[in-house]
Amino acid sequence: MEEFIQYWPFLVPLIILQLTLAIIALVHVIKHPHYRFGNKGFWIVVVLFFQFIGPLIYFVFGRGEE
């Protein structure tokens, strides 16, 4: 337990960053109907289940033109 408390100041910003990125990506997936490949369901699964990397993959490869 002491190791967890020791790393807590490092983990809190990472957790906040990950949650913020996931929420922004999820809102974007839900609001926009155009994707480079895949569909809305596919991107929701990627964003929610692949923590940290899922939202980044969506913004780099999945986000379609407006």
C-alpha positions as CSV (number, residue, x, y, z in Angstrom):
1,M,0.0,0.0,0.0
2,E,2.9,2.3,0.7
3,E,4.1,1.9,-2.9
4,F,0.7,3.0,-4.2
5,I,0.7,6.1,-2.1
6,Q,4.2,6.9,-3.2
7,Y,3.1,6.8,-6.9
8,W,-0.2,8.6,-6.3
9,P,1.1,12.1,-7.3
10,F,2.2,10.7,-10.6
11,L,-0.9,8.6,-11.2
12,V,-3.5,11.3,-10.6
13,P,-2.6,13.5,-13.6
14,L,-2.4,10.4,-15.8
15,I,-5.8,9.3,-14.7
16,I,-7.3,12.7,-15.3
17,L,-5.6,13.0,-18.7
18,Q,-6.9,9.6,-19.7
19,L,-10.5,10.3,-18.6
20,T,-10.5,13.6,-20.3
21,L,-9.1,12.2,-23.6
22,A,-11.6,9.3,-23.5
23,I,-14.6,11.6,-22.9
24,I,-13.6,14.0,-25.6
25,A,-13.1,11.1,-28.1
26,L,-16.4,9.5,-27.1
27,V,-18.3,12.7,-27.5
28,H,-16.7,13.2,-30.9
29,V,-17.6,9.6,-32.0
30,I,-21.2,10.1,-31.0
31,K,-21.7,13.5,-32.6
32,H,-19.9,12.9,-35.9
33,P,-21.3,10.4,-38.5
34,H,-18.2,10.3,-40.8
35,Y,-15.2,8.0,-40.1
36,R,-12.2,7.1,-42.3
37,F,-13.0,3.4,-41.7
38,G,-15.2,1.5,-39.3
39,N,-18.5,2.5,-37.8
40,K,-19.7,4.2,-34.7
41,G,-19.9,1.0,-32.6
42,F,-16.4,0.0,-33.6
43,W,-15.0,3.3,-32.5
44,I,-16.9,3.4,-29.2
45,V,-15.4,0.0,-28.3
46,V,-11.9,1.2,-29.3
47,V,-12.2,4.4,-27.3
48,L,-13.6,2.8,-24.2
49,F,-11.7,-0.5,-24.0
50,F,-8.2,0.5,-25.1
51,Q,-7.3,3.0,-22.4
52,F,-5.0,5.9,-23.4
53,I,-4.2,4.4,-26.8
54,G,-7.8,4.0,-28.0
55,P,-8.7,7.7,-28.1
56,L,-5.3,8.5,-29.7
57,I,-5.9,5.9,-32.4
58,Y,-9.4,7.4,-33.0
59,F,-8.0,10.9,-33.4
60,V,-5.2,9.8,-35.7
61,F,-6.8,7.2,-37.8
62,G,-10.6,7.2,-37.4
63,R,-11.8,10.7,-37.3
64,G,-13.3,11.6,-40.7
65,E,-13.6,14.9,-42.5
66,E,-16.3,17.2,-41.3
